[in-house]
Amino acid sequence: MKLVQSKWSVGIIAAVLSVASIAAQAADEMLPFVLGSSSGGEVADKIGDVKKALQDNGFEVAGEYSPYNSAHIIGVTNATLKKAAASHDRAGYVAAQRVSITKVGDEVQVAYTNPEYMAAAYHVDVDVSSVSAALKAALGSVKAYGPKEGMSAKELKKYHYTFGMEYFDEPYELASYGSHDEAVSAVEKSLAAHAGGATKVYRIDIPGTKQTLFGVGMSAGEEGNKYMDDKFIMNEIDFKEARSTAHLPYEMLITNGDVEALHARFRIAMNFPDLSMMGSNSFMNIMPSPNAIRDALTRAAGEVVSHDF
């Protein structure tokens, strides 16, 4: 009997340890977005209060835009994010966190990007938990959301959607200039002219580096390529009850004189990793978008594109 009890004890202990291990693994998993609040009203009525709450909690509003009538997006930064952005020569993407205000049915959802998820995806090792805490204090935290299953920091740092798809370190190389200042000036000029259908949303210069991050809205207009259009793309892929509007805007990163952007097959997949490859609301519906986005951003970087896909 003592032997049987011993076996049962070992089995129970093993089961408890297994459950604890699974729970610990789950606790390490992250999702790309956080729903701060959901309430009645209109998008326009929320913008002022959201901006004030962000500023009261130490954030600088870098810029904002409305990609479509039911949504408004605010790009924010702070000292911690800028420090993290200076941690390696392509870390500038983490400088901006994105806050979205989206009308969904009768409710207005206020949501934001998860700084720790984004930091891991951008290979940033700086602790940004204080940024998460500040966003929660400013906007609340109902739930984290996105795909059904999250990813750990380790998984995010080696993430790509599937075989043959691009990683973080395989960006679009959009343009190259003789100096950082020349590159910034060229991008500013092109965005002011709405080259490629692109519009400047925000610009963040990273202290102590030659990195500058631009948030870029994209609109095809009546005669442009719809596959680069913010509204068209989000209409195809952002269909769940909790909207992932804070996926927008896309970014262009200037490092020294080189202008790049994350490849759309990485940039879209990192925020929508459970998006189906085929079927309704799938990558198949936006198959031409990676090339269309590349061409739009290339024009926004001041280069000439001689083809369209």
N, C-alpha and C positions, 0 to 999 in steps of 0.2 A: 504493500500500500504506500509506503514511503517513496518507493521508486516511481509509482504512478503519479503521486503528488508532485514529485520533482519534475517529471516530464511535463505535467500540466503547467507547472510554474514557469518552466523554460519557454513553453509555447506561448503563454500569456505575455511574458516579458517580451518575447520576440514580436508578437503582434502589436503590443503597445509601442515598441521602438519603431516598427514599420509605419504605424499610423503617425507617430511623431515626425518621422522622416518625411512622409508625404506632406504633412501639414507645414513643415519647415520649408519644403520645396515650393509649396503653393504660396507661402508667405513671401518668398523671394520673387515670385512672378509679378510682372507689371503689365498694365494696360496703357494705351497711348493717351486716353482722354479722361477727364474728370468732370462730372456733372456737378456744378456748384449749386444750382437751384432751378426750379421750374415753377412758374406762376403765371397768372393771367396777365393781360395787358398787351402792349405793342412794343416792337423792337425799339422804335424811336424813343419811347418813354423810359427805357432802361439804360440807354447809353451813358447819360450824364452821371447817374448813380454808380454805375459800374466803374467808370473812369475815376470818380472821386474815391471810391473804395480802394482801387488799385494804388492810387497816389498816396492815400492815407497809410498804406501798408508798405511804402518804400519803393514803389515801382515808378519808373519813368515811362510815359506813353510815347513810344517811338513813332507811331503812325496808325492810321485806321482807314478802312474802306468798307463799302457795301458791295460784295460781288454779285448779289441779286437782291431783289426787294425784301425777301424774308430773312435776310441775314446781315449782320454787321460784325466786323472782325477788328480787334485792337491788338497791335503788337506792342509788347512791353519788355522792358529790360531792367536790370538793377546791377549793383556793384558785384554781387556774387556771380551773376551770369556772365558779366564781362570778364571777370577773373577766370572763370571756367573756359570762356572763349579764347583766352590767351594761352591755354595749356598745351596746345599743339597747333601746327600751322594750317590745319583744316578744321579746327574746333569752333570757328566763328559762327557756325550754324546754330549753336546752342545759345547764342547771345540773346535771341528773341524767343519769348514764349508767346503763344497766341491765345487770345481770349475771344470766344464767339458768343454772339447773342442771336438766337435763331427762333423764329416763329414756327411752331409745329402744331397744327390744329388750333386749339384754343389757348395753348400754353406758349410761353416764351422760355426757352432753355438758355441758361447762362453756363457756359462750359469753358474748359481751358485744357491746353496740352499738359501732360504729366512731365515735369522737368526731369525726373530721374529716368524715365523711359527714354526721353529724347537724348539725354546725356549719354546713356549707354549706346544708343543707336549711332551717335556721332563719335564714339570711341573716346569720350571724356571721362576721366577718372576723378575729377574734382567733386567733392560732396555738395550736392545742390538741394539737400533735404530742407534747408532753411527757406529756399524759394518755394518749395511745395507747401511748407507751413504758412508762408506769407500769402500765397494764393488762396489757401483754405481760409485763412483769417479774413481775407478781403471778400471772397465770393462764396464761401461755404464748400461743403463736400458731401454730396448725397451718395455718390458711388463713382468708382472708376469703371470705364467701359471701353468698348471697341470690339475685338474678337471675343469668342467664347472663352478661350484660354489665353492667358498672358505668357510673357516670356521673361526669363531671368536676364540679368545684366550680361552674363556670359553668353547666352543665346543671342541677344541683340547685337553684341559686338561682332558676331560672325554671321549675322543674318543676311539672307537673300531669299527671294520668294520660292525659287525652285531651280533645278539644274539649268544652266545657261543664262540665268538672270543675273543682273549686276549686283555688286556689293557696294558698300559705302565708299570704298576707295576706287570705284570705277565711275567717276562723274563725267558729265559733259564738259569738254574743254572748249569754251565758247570763243575766247579771244585772248590775245597776249599783246601787252604794250611795253614800252620802254621803262616805265616806272609805275609805282602804285598810284601816284597822283594823276598821271596821264590816264590810267585805266578808270579811276573813279570819275574823272571829268568826262570821259567818253560815255560811260554808262549813264551819268546824270543827263547828259545831252540827249542821248537816245531815248531814255525814259520820258524826258520832257516832251519829246516829239512823238511819243507813243509808238515808237518803232516796234514792228512785229505785233502790235496790239497790246503791248505791255505798258503798265502804269506803275510809277513808284508809289509804294505804300509806306515804307519806312527805310531809313538808313541808319545803321549803327556802326560807328568806328570803334574798333577794339583797342583800348589804351595799351601802350607799350608794344604794339605790333604794327605790321603793315597788312592788317586784315580789315576789310569793310564788308558788312553784310547788308544786302538790299532785299527787302520784301517786295515782291512783284505781283501785281494783279494782272490777269490776262483776259481780254475780251476780243472775240472774233469780229464783232460788229456784223453788219448785214452781208458783207461780201468776203469775210475772212474764213479761215479754216476752223470750223466748229470744234475740231478735235483738240484744240489748244485752249478752248474757252472754259473758264472757271465754272460757269453755270452749267454748261453742257456736261462736263465731266462729273460734277457733283450730283447732278440729276441722275446719272447712270449708276454711281457707286455708293452714294450716301443715302441709303433708303431705310435704315433701321429706325426704331422709335426714338432712340437717343441719337441725335445728329452729330456727326463728326466734322462740323463746319470748320473747326479750328485746324483742320488739315491745310487750309489756305492761310496766307498766300504762299506761292513758291518763292524760293530764295535764289539769289545769285551771290556768290562769295568771291571777293577780290583778295588775292594774296600776292603781295608785291605787285607785279604788273599783270598777273594771270587772272582771268575771269572764268569761273566755273559754276556749275549748278549740279546738284545731285541728279543722277539719272532717274527719269520718271518711273522706270520699272522698279527702282529701289525706293524712291520717295513716296510713291503711291502705296506700294506693298508694305512699307514699314508702318504705315498708319491704318492700312486695311489688309492685314496679313491673312484674314480668313475669306477674302473675296474670291469667289469661284473663278476658275479659269474660263468656263463656258457657261452658257445659259443666260437667263435674264439677270440683270444687275451683275454683270461679270466683266472681267478683263477683256473678254472678246468684244464687248460693245465699245470699248475705247482702244482697240488694237492700234489704230493710227496715232493715238495721242502721244506716245513717247517721241516720235519723230516730229510731230507738230509742235510740241512743247520745246523740243530742242531748237527747232528753227526759229520760233518766236523769241526765245531767250538769246539766241545767237544774234538776231537783229537788235535786241535790246542791249546787247553787249557792244554794239557798234560795228558789227561785221555784216557783210553782204551775203545773203543766201541765194544761190542761183537755182534752187529747186524747191519744190514742195511735194510732200508725200500725202 
